[in-house]
Amino acid sequence: MSRTTTPPVLRFAPSPTGLLHVGNARTALYNALFARREGGTFILRYDDTDTARSTDAFADAIAEDIGWLGLHPDRIEYQSCRLDRYDAAVERLKAAGRLYPAYETEEELEAKRQSRRRRGLPPVYDRAALMLTGAERAVLEGEGRRPHWRFRLDGRKVDWDDMVRGRQGVDTATLSDSVLVREDGSYLYTLTSVVDDIEMGVTHVVRGEDHVTNTGVQIEIFEALGAAPPVFGHHNLLVLPSGEGLSKRLGHLSLRALRDEGEEALALAGLAVLTGTSLPVEPVASLDELAARIDFAKISRAPARFDPEELTALTAATLHHLSYVTVAARLAALGIGGGEAFWRAVRGNLDRLTDAARWWRVVEGPLTPSMAPEDAGFLHLAADLLPQEWGEDVYPRWIAVLKPASGRAGRALFHPLRVALTGAESGPELKALLPLIGREKAAARLRGEAA
Ligand code: GLU
């Protein structure tokens, strides 16, 4: 993908009607990381004109969840605070003859659709409302009917170069004129998104492929409002391993739940971005590294299965390489000390970050050692031979002395040491743990004393 010349402006536009799931995260990441890589702006824009379903609590949860992923918007907007702009756009569209009032109820529309289907016609709106005279409208309004407003489509082939799908076309002659204003006067996102994208200077709209048809309509709205449309990209959708689509409403794979289960944000970001592309799914060290990998042309066309088990594996693999600076604050919050040396000693043994607490207890103690009776003599000798001079290389120096003195080698040498020092059959390398445990505690544990 070539670099854009002017700094791009992208947005993530969720409706705050539920918790974000991994599919929403995929959209947010593509937009935010592309903006970050190209030195552009990333806007979080709440599509909250549906006041019946939007809540402040979900809006706050969305900001928190994308923050957990490491995405920090340059700007946050609420559509519910921008109604005057939509009012103005509606007046313009009315003046241009592109918006017309229609009075059919949902039942009447359904009856029309059924009758068209019976006649073998596509169930599109017949534009009956366009034919109404002023007098007929007055009668309908006299009956107490309130109009909804439809956008009169041009009925032509609208096409664009899609960043993901290449050349795309939508024949708007096959679509119903879109309702942009509901009977209660509230706006649909089909209109409000376009008004905001124009005013906020949005240059790229990356969203799910379920929006391809909307794009045909929205390009007409951009043009009717006298603006050039942005560049569009429609990525494939993530589905559950069963093939079922993700639903915010049903709470599928919410970021919240995955976070609570201990999944790493960076692993989730990596999987959400790389699944369903021709790029390999591998751990990344930072969001910048992930941003560098994004290539819209490599996103496949088929839906992509998001497998939670793959996420768990990627969380572990991500932790195994994570730098200390990246996790220092989180370790401190878990009450884990030991600095970088401790982190480097244990990270390769973690499935979850919280597993580090177990190894910190091993370092800190107190730990009641376990030993087989036949090893007691050997372990006392090992305690006696612990080097006086402690340091990072203490373990190999100790073994170099202990091995000939005890006559032991291999498992008979190493296994009792591990069990006595850590209380566990397996774990991080003793070479890295011993310097952290310290001479005093090590000697006590080897002698069978709690320390
Ligand atoms: N609120 C819409 C959605 O979440 C926004 C679509 C768009 O990005 O334009 O599907």
Residues whose N, C-alpha, C, O or C-beta is under 5 A from the ligand:
A	BS01	LIG	A13 P14 S15 D47 S193 R207
